Structure formats: structure tokens, C-alpha cells
Amino acid sequence: MSDAVTLCECFARDGLQHEPEFVPTATKVALLDSFADAGFRRIEATSYSHPGRVPGFSDASDVLAAIRRRPGVGFKATCPNPRAVRRALADLDAGHGADELSLLVSASESHTERNLRTSRAGQWERVTEMVELAGGRFKLVGVVSVAFGCPFEGAVDPGRVADDVARFADLGADLVTLGDTTGVATPPSVRALFKHLAPSVPVVAHFHNTRGTGIANAVAALDAGCRNFDTAMGGVGGHPSAISYGAGLTGNVCTEDLVSLFDAMGVETGIDLDQLAKASAACEAALGRPLHSMVARAGFTPTPNQENP
């Protein structure tokens, strides 16, 4: 496998959905532009979640209309149901649609009922309908939440996750994301799950750092052959602010810290560190507080010729 990875920056969606206060549309747009300036080629821009349930994304169409498009940069929007896909199609027809759509399932019944308000069978019916509605006009990203463990049911059968990955592939997904939704994965469980998979499409590792294992899990996934990762600036994020499960810091693997580690390991990310530092500072300014990046405090890992003798 090549020592090059693709990171999808998720601050503007998975990060902001955990925030109790609405972030102004212009601020979101400026941040999304800064992520593209830093070199991210996949950026999660927004969600078509119901505005009444997740009001932080009530401006989804406005955000997509205002961001600066550039060659080679794909912006992604999350779609939990067919109505969301119809909204995505309307924006696409208006000339400012997303490039990618995320379609969600959960690996457990309990999390499906809590997060998507249906059964697993019902959600797969929705996903099938959403793929048909999308009509090949978007890059499709299947997402399997709680792939490494469920906060309500505990351990999740790896075979079920593998079946979900295969089902997304059969429906035409271009990528499939494995979500460690409440941060219960460990490097051995990551290696075991990736060993169990035989995917026909690339798999994206999406880890949360709830128990401080996110970066270790990302390295385990890298060693297992994964070359696609979701991260969020400042390690922010988690479930929508109106939904409570899990505890502690629910955020994603911190972009700045994982980029710094990969850079020090010689793994190519395509990210400009100076621009990344500016984007990191802008994210902290947008939320009005220091975030959880260790690199934001200590600086990027020195190269050997920068280290003290």
C-alpha cells in the first residue's frame, strides 16, 4: 500500500452538530474555504438533517451556495432520509449542490432506533430508496455507525459490519465509513475488524477520541491497510446536541494531531501545515474557546534536523 492517505475534514458537520449554539453561516463558509486552502480534498460541509431536530444545519443550502468551489475538492453533505436526498437534489439542480452524500445505517438495532427513529430493516429500505433517488448524480458514502461497539447493546458482531459494508457496495456506494461512534474501539479491535472485511470499495476509518484512543486506533487502521480517514479540527464533535448518549469528550480524532503524526511518520497527507495551523486557529476563534488539539498548543512534530541535539 502507498504511504499516502486521504483525510476528510469533518469540523463543519460532525464537529458542529455537537455545539449548542448556532454558528453563523458566513463563519462556516470561511472555515470551509480555509480547509480547502490547507489542502483537504474531501470536506464534510453540512447536513440535511431536519432543521427542527438539528437547527445548527438549518442553513445547509445557504452554506453550499456560498462556498468557493475549486477543482479536485469534494464537499459532502449527510442525508439521514429520502427527504434529505430530495433537498440535496434541489440544491444540485439550483447549481450549488454537494459533491458527495453520506447515507447512514447503524450496526445495532438500539442505536438505529435512538438515532434514526426506525429499525435496521427500515433504515436499509430508506437507504435503498435514497440511492435510487440520487440517481448516480453524487458520489455516495455509506456510513456504518457504532461499528466497533454500541452504547446500548455493547459488542457488535464484526460479521454484521462486514455484511453492511458489502450491502453498501452492492448498492453502488463509492466509499464506506466505519464509525466508532462513542469511542470504544481499541487497536486490537480495529485490526480484527479490518481483517474480517473483504471490501470491494475503499473503507474510511472514523474514530472518536472519547477514551483517548483515537490516534492509536487510526495508526492501527493504517497498519491494517486503511488509507481514508475522517477527522475534525480541534477534536470536536459527537452526537447532535439534543441527543444524549455516551459521556465525556465525544469528539472526533483531532485533525491537527493526526496530520502531525502522519507527517512525522512519512505518511503523505497533502496538507499544508502552515495553512492547517491557520485553519485550526480560525476554528478556535469561531467557537470562542481553546479546542482539544495538542498540536495547537505544542506545535507540529519537529523534523529530525529541527530537533535539539
Residue pairs with C-beta under 8 A, 6 or more apart in sequence:
1 225
1 227
2 227
3 266
3 267
3 268
4 227
4 267
4 268
4 269
4 270
5 222
5 227
5 228
5 229
5 262
5 267
5 268
5 269
6 41
6 42
6 227
6 228
6 229
6 270
7 40
7 42
7 229
7 230
7 231
7 255
7 258
7 259
7 269
7 271
8 40
8 42
8 43
8 44
8 76
8 204
8 228
8 229
8 230
8 231
9 35
9 40
9 42
9 43
9 44
9 231
9 232
9 233
9 255
10 44
10 206
10 230
10 231
10 232
10 237
10 252
11 31
11 35
11 44
11 232
11 233
11 234
11 236
11 237
11 255
11 283
12 28
12 31
12 32
12 35
12 43
12 44
12 45
12 46
12 63
13 44
13 45
13 46
13 47
13 57
13 76
13 77
13 78
14 44
14 230
14 232
14 237
14 238
14 252
15 232
15 233
15 234
15 236
15 237
15 251
15 252
15 283
16 23
16 28
16 56
16 57
16 236
16 237
17 47
17 49
17 54
17 56
17 57
17 237
17 238
17 239
17 240
17 241
18 236
18 237
18 238
18 239
18 240
18 241
18 250
18 251
19 56
19 236
19 241
19 287
20 241
22 55
22 56
22 58
23 56
23 286
23 287
25 59
25 62
25 63
25 66
26 66
27 286
28 46
28 59
28 63
29 63
29 66
29 67
30 282
31 279
31 282
31 283
31 286
32 43
32 45
32 63
32 67
32 75
33 67
33 68
34 275
34 278
34 279
34 282
35 43
35 233
35 279
36 43
36 68
36 70
36 73
37 272
37 275
37 278
37 279
38 271
38 272
38 275
38 276
38 278
38 279
39 269
39 270
39 271
39 272
39 275
39 276
40 73
40 271
41 72
41 73
41 74
41 270
42 73
42 74
42 76
42 100
43 73
43 74
43 75
43 76
44 75
44 76
44 77
44 78
44 102
44 230
45 63
45 64
45 67
45 75
45 76
45 77
45 98
46 57
46 59
46 60
46 63
46 64
46 77
46 78
46 98
47 54
47 57
47 60
47 77
47 78
47 79
47 80
47 84
48 57
48 60
48 77
48 78
48 79
48 80
48 83
48 84
48 85
48 87
48 88
49 57
49 78
49 80
49 84
49 240
50 83
51 57
51 58
53 240
53 242
54 240
54 242
56 240
56 241
60 77
60 87
60 91
61 87
61 90
61 91
61 94
61 96
64 75
64 77
64 91
64 96
64 97
64 98
65 91
65 94
65 96
67 75
69 75
74 99
74 100
74 139
75 98
75 99
75 100
76 98
76 99
76 100
76 101
76 102
76 141
77 88
77 98
77 100
77 101
77 102
78 84
78 101
78 102
78 104
78 143
79 85
79 88
79 101
79 102
79 103
79 104
79 130
80 104
80 116
81 116
81 126
81 130
82 126
82 129
82 130
82 133
84 130
85 101
85 130
85 133
85 134
86 133
88 97
88 98
88 101
88 134
88 138
89 97
89 133
89 134
89 137
91 97
91 98
92 98
92 137
92 138
97 138
98 138
99 138
99 139
100 138
100 139
100 140
100 141
100 174
101 130
101 134
101 138
101 139
101 140
101 141
102 141
102 142
102 143
102 177
103 127
103 130
103 131
103 140
103 141
103 142
103 143
103 168
103 173
104 115
104 116
104 123
104 127
104 143
104 145
105 112
105 116
105 120
105 123
105 124
105 127
105 142
105 143
105 144
105 145
105 164
105 168
106 112
106 115
106 116
106 120
106 123
106 144
106 145
106 146
106 150
107 144
107 145
107 146
107 147
107 150
107 156
107 160
107 161
107 164
108 120
108 146
108 150
108 152
108 153
108 156
109 119
109 120
109 153
110 150
110 152
110 153
111 145
111 146
111 150
111 151
111 152
111 153
111 181
112 118
112 119
112 120
112 122
112 123
113 119
114 152
114 243
114 245
115 145
115 239
115 243
116 123
118 126
124 167
127 142
127 168
127 171
128 171
131 140
131 171
131 172
131 173
134 140
136 172
139 174
139 175
140 171
140 172
140 173
140 174
140 175
141 173
141 174
141 175
141 176
141 177
141 204
142 164
142 165
142 168
142 169
142 171
142 173
142 175
142 176
142 177
143 176
143 177
143 179
143 206
144 161
144 164
144 165
144 168
144 176
144 177
144 178
144 179
145 179
145 181
146 156
146 179
146 181
146 182
147 156
147 161
147 164
147 178
147 179
147 180
147 181
147 193
148 156
148 178
148 180
148 184
148 185
148 189
148 190
148 193
149 155
149 156
149 180
149 182
149 184
149 185
149 189
150 156
151 181
151 182
151 184
151 245
151 246
152 245
158 192
158 193
158 196
159 196
161 178
161 193
161 196
161 197
162 196
162 197
162 198
164 176
165 176
165 178
165 197
165 199
165 201
165 203
166 199
166 200
168 176
168 201
169 176
169 199
169 200
169 201
173 201
174 201
174 202
175 201
175 202
175 203
175 204
175 228
176 199
176 201
176 202
176 203
176 204
177 203
177 204
177 205
177 206
177 230
178 193
178 203
178 204
178 205
178 206
179 206
179 208
180 206
180 207
180 208
180 214
180 217
181 208
181 239
181 246
182 208
182 210
182 245
182 246
182 250
183 207
183 208
183 209
183 210
183 211
183 213
183 214
183 246
183 250
184 210
184 211
185 207
185 213
185 217
186 213
186 216
186 217
187 213
187 216
187 217
187 219
187 220
188 220
190 205
190 217
190 220
190 221
190 224
191 220
191 223
191 224
194 203
194 221
194 224
194 225
194 226
195 224
197 203
202 227
202 228
203 226
203 228
204 226
204 228
204 229
204 230
205 217
205 218
205 221
205 226
205 228
205 229
205 230
206 229
206 230
206 252
207 213
207 214
207 217
207 218
207 221
207 230
207 252
207 253
208 214
208 237
208 238
208 250
208 251
208 252
208 253
209 215
209 235
209 249
209 251
209 252
209 253
209 254
209 292
210 238
210 246
210 247
210 248
210 249
210 250
210 251
211 248
214 235
214 252
214 253
214 254
215 253
215 254
215 257
215 258
215 261
217 253
218 229
218 253
218 258
219 261
221 229
222 262
222 267
229 253
229 258
230 252
230 253
231 252
231 253
231 254
231 255
231 258
231 259
232 251
232 252
232 253
232 254
232 255
233 254
233 255
233 256
233 279
233 280
233 283
233 291
233 293
234 251
234 254
234 255
234 256
234 280
234 283
234 284
234 287
234 291
234 292
234 293
234 296
235 249
235 251
235 252
235 253
235 254
235 255
235 257
235 291
235 292
235 293
236 251
236 252
236 283
236 287
236 291
236 292
237 250
237 251
237 252
238 246
238 250
238 251
238 252
239 245
239 246
239 250
249 292
251 292
254 291
254 292
254 293
254 294
254 295
255 276
255 280
255 293
256 276
256 277
256 280
256 293
256 294
256 295
256 296
256 300
257 293
257 294
257 295
259 269
259 271
259 273
259 276
259 295
260 273
260 295
260 300
260 301
261 301
262 268
262 269
263 269
263 271
263 273
263 300
263 301
264 301
264 303
273 300
277 296
277 300
280 291
280 293
280 295
280 296
281 296
283 291
284 290
284 291
284 296
290 296
290 297
295 301
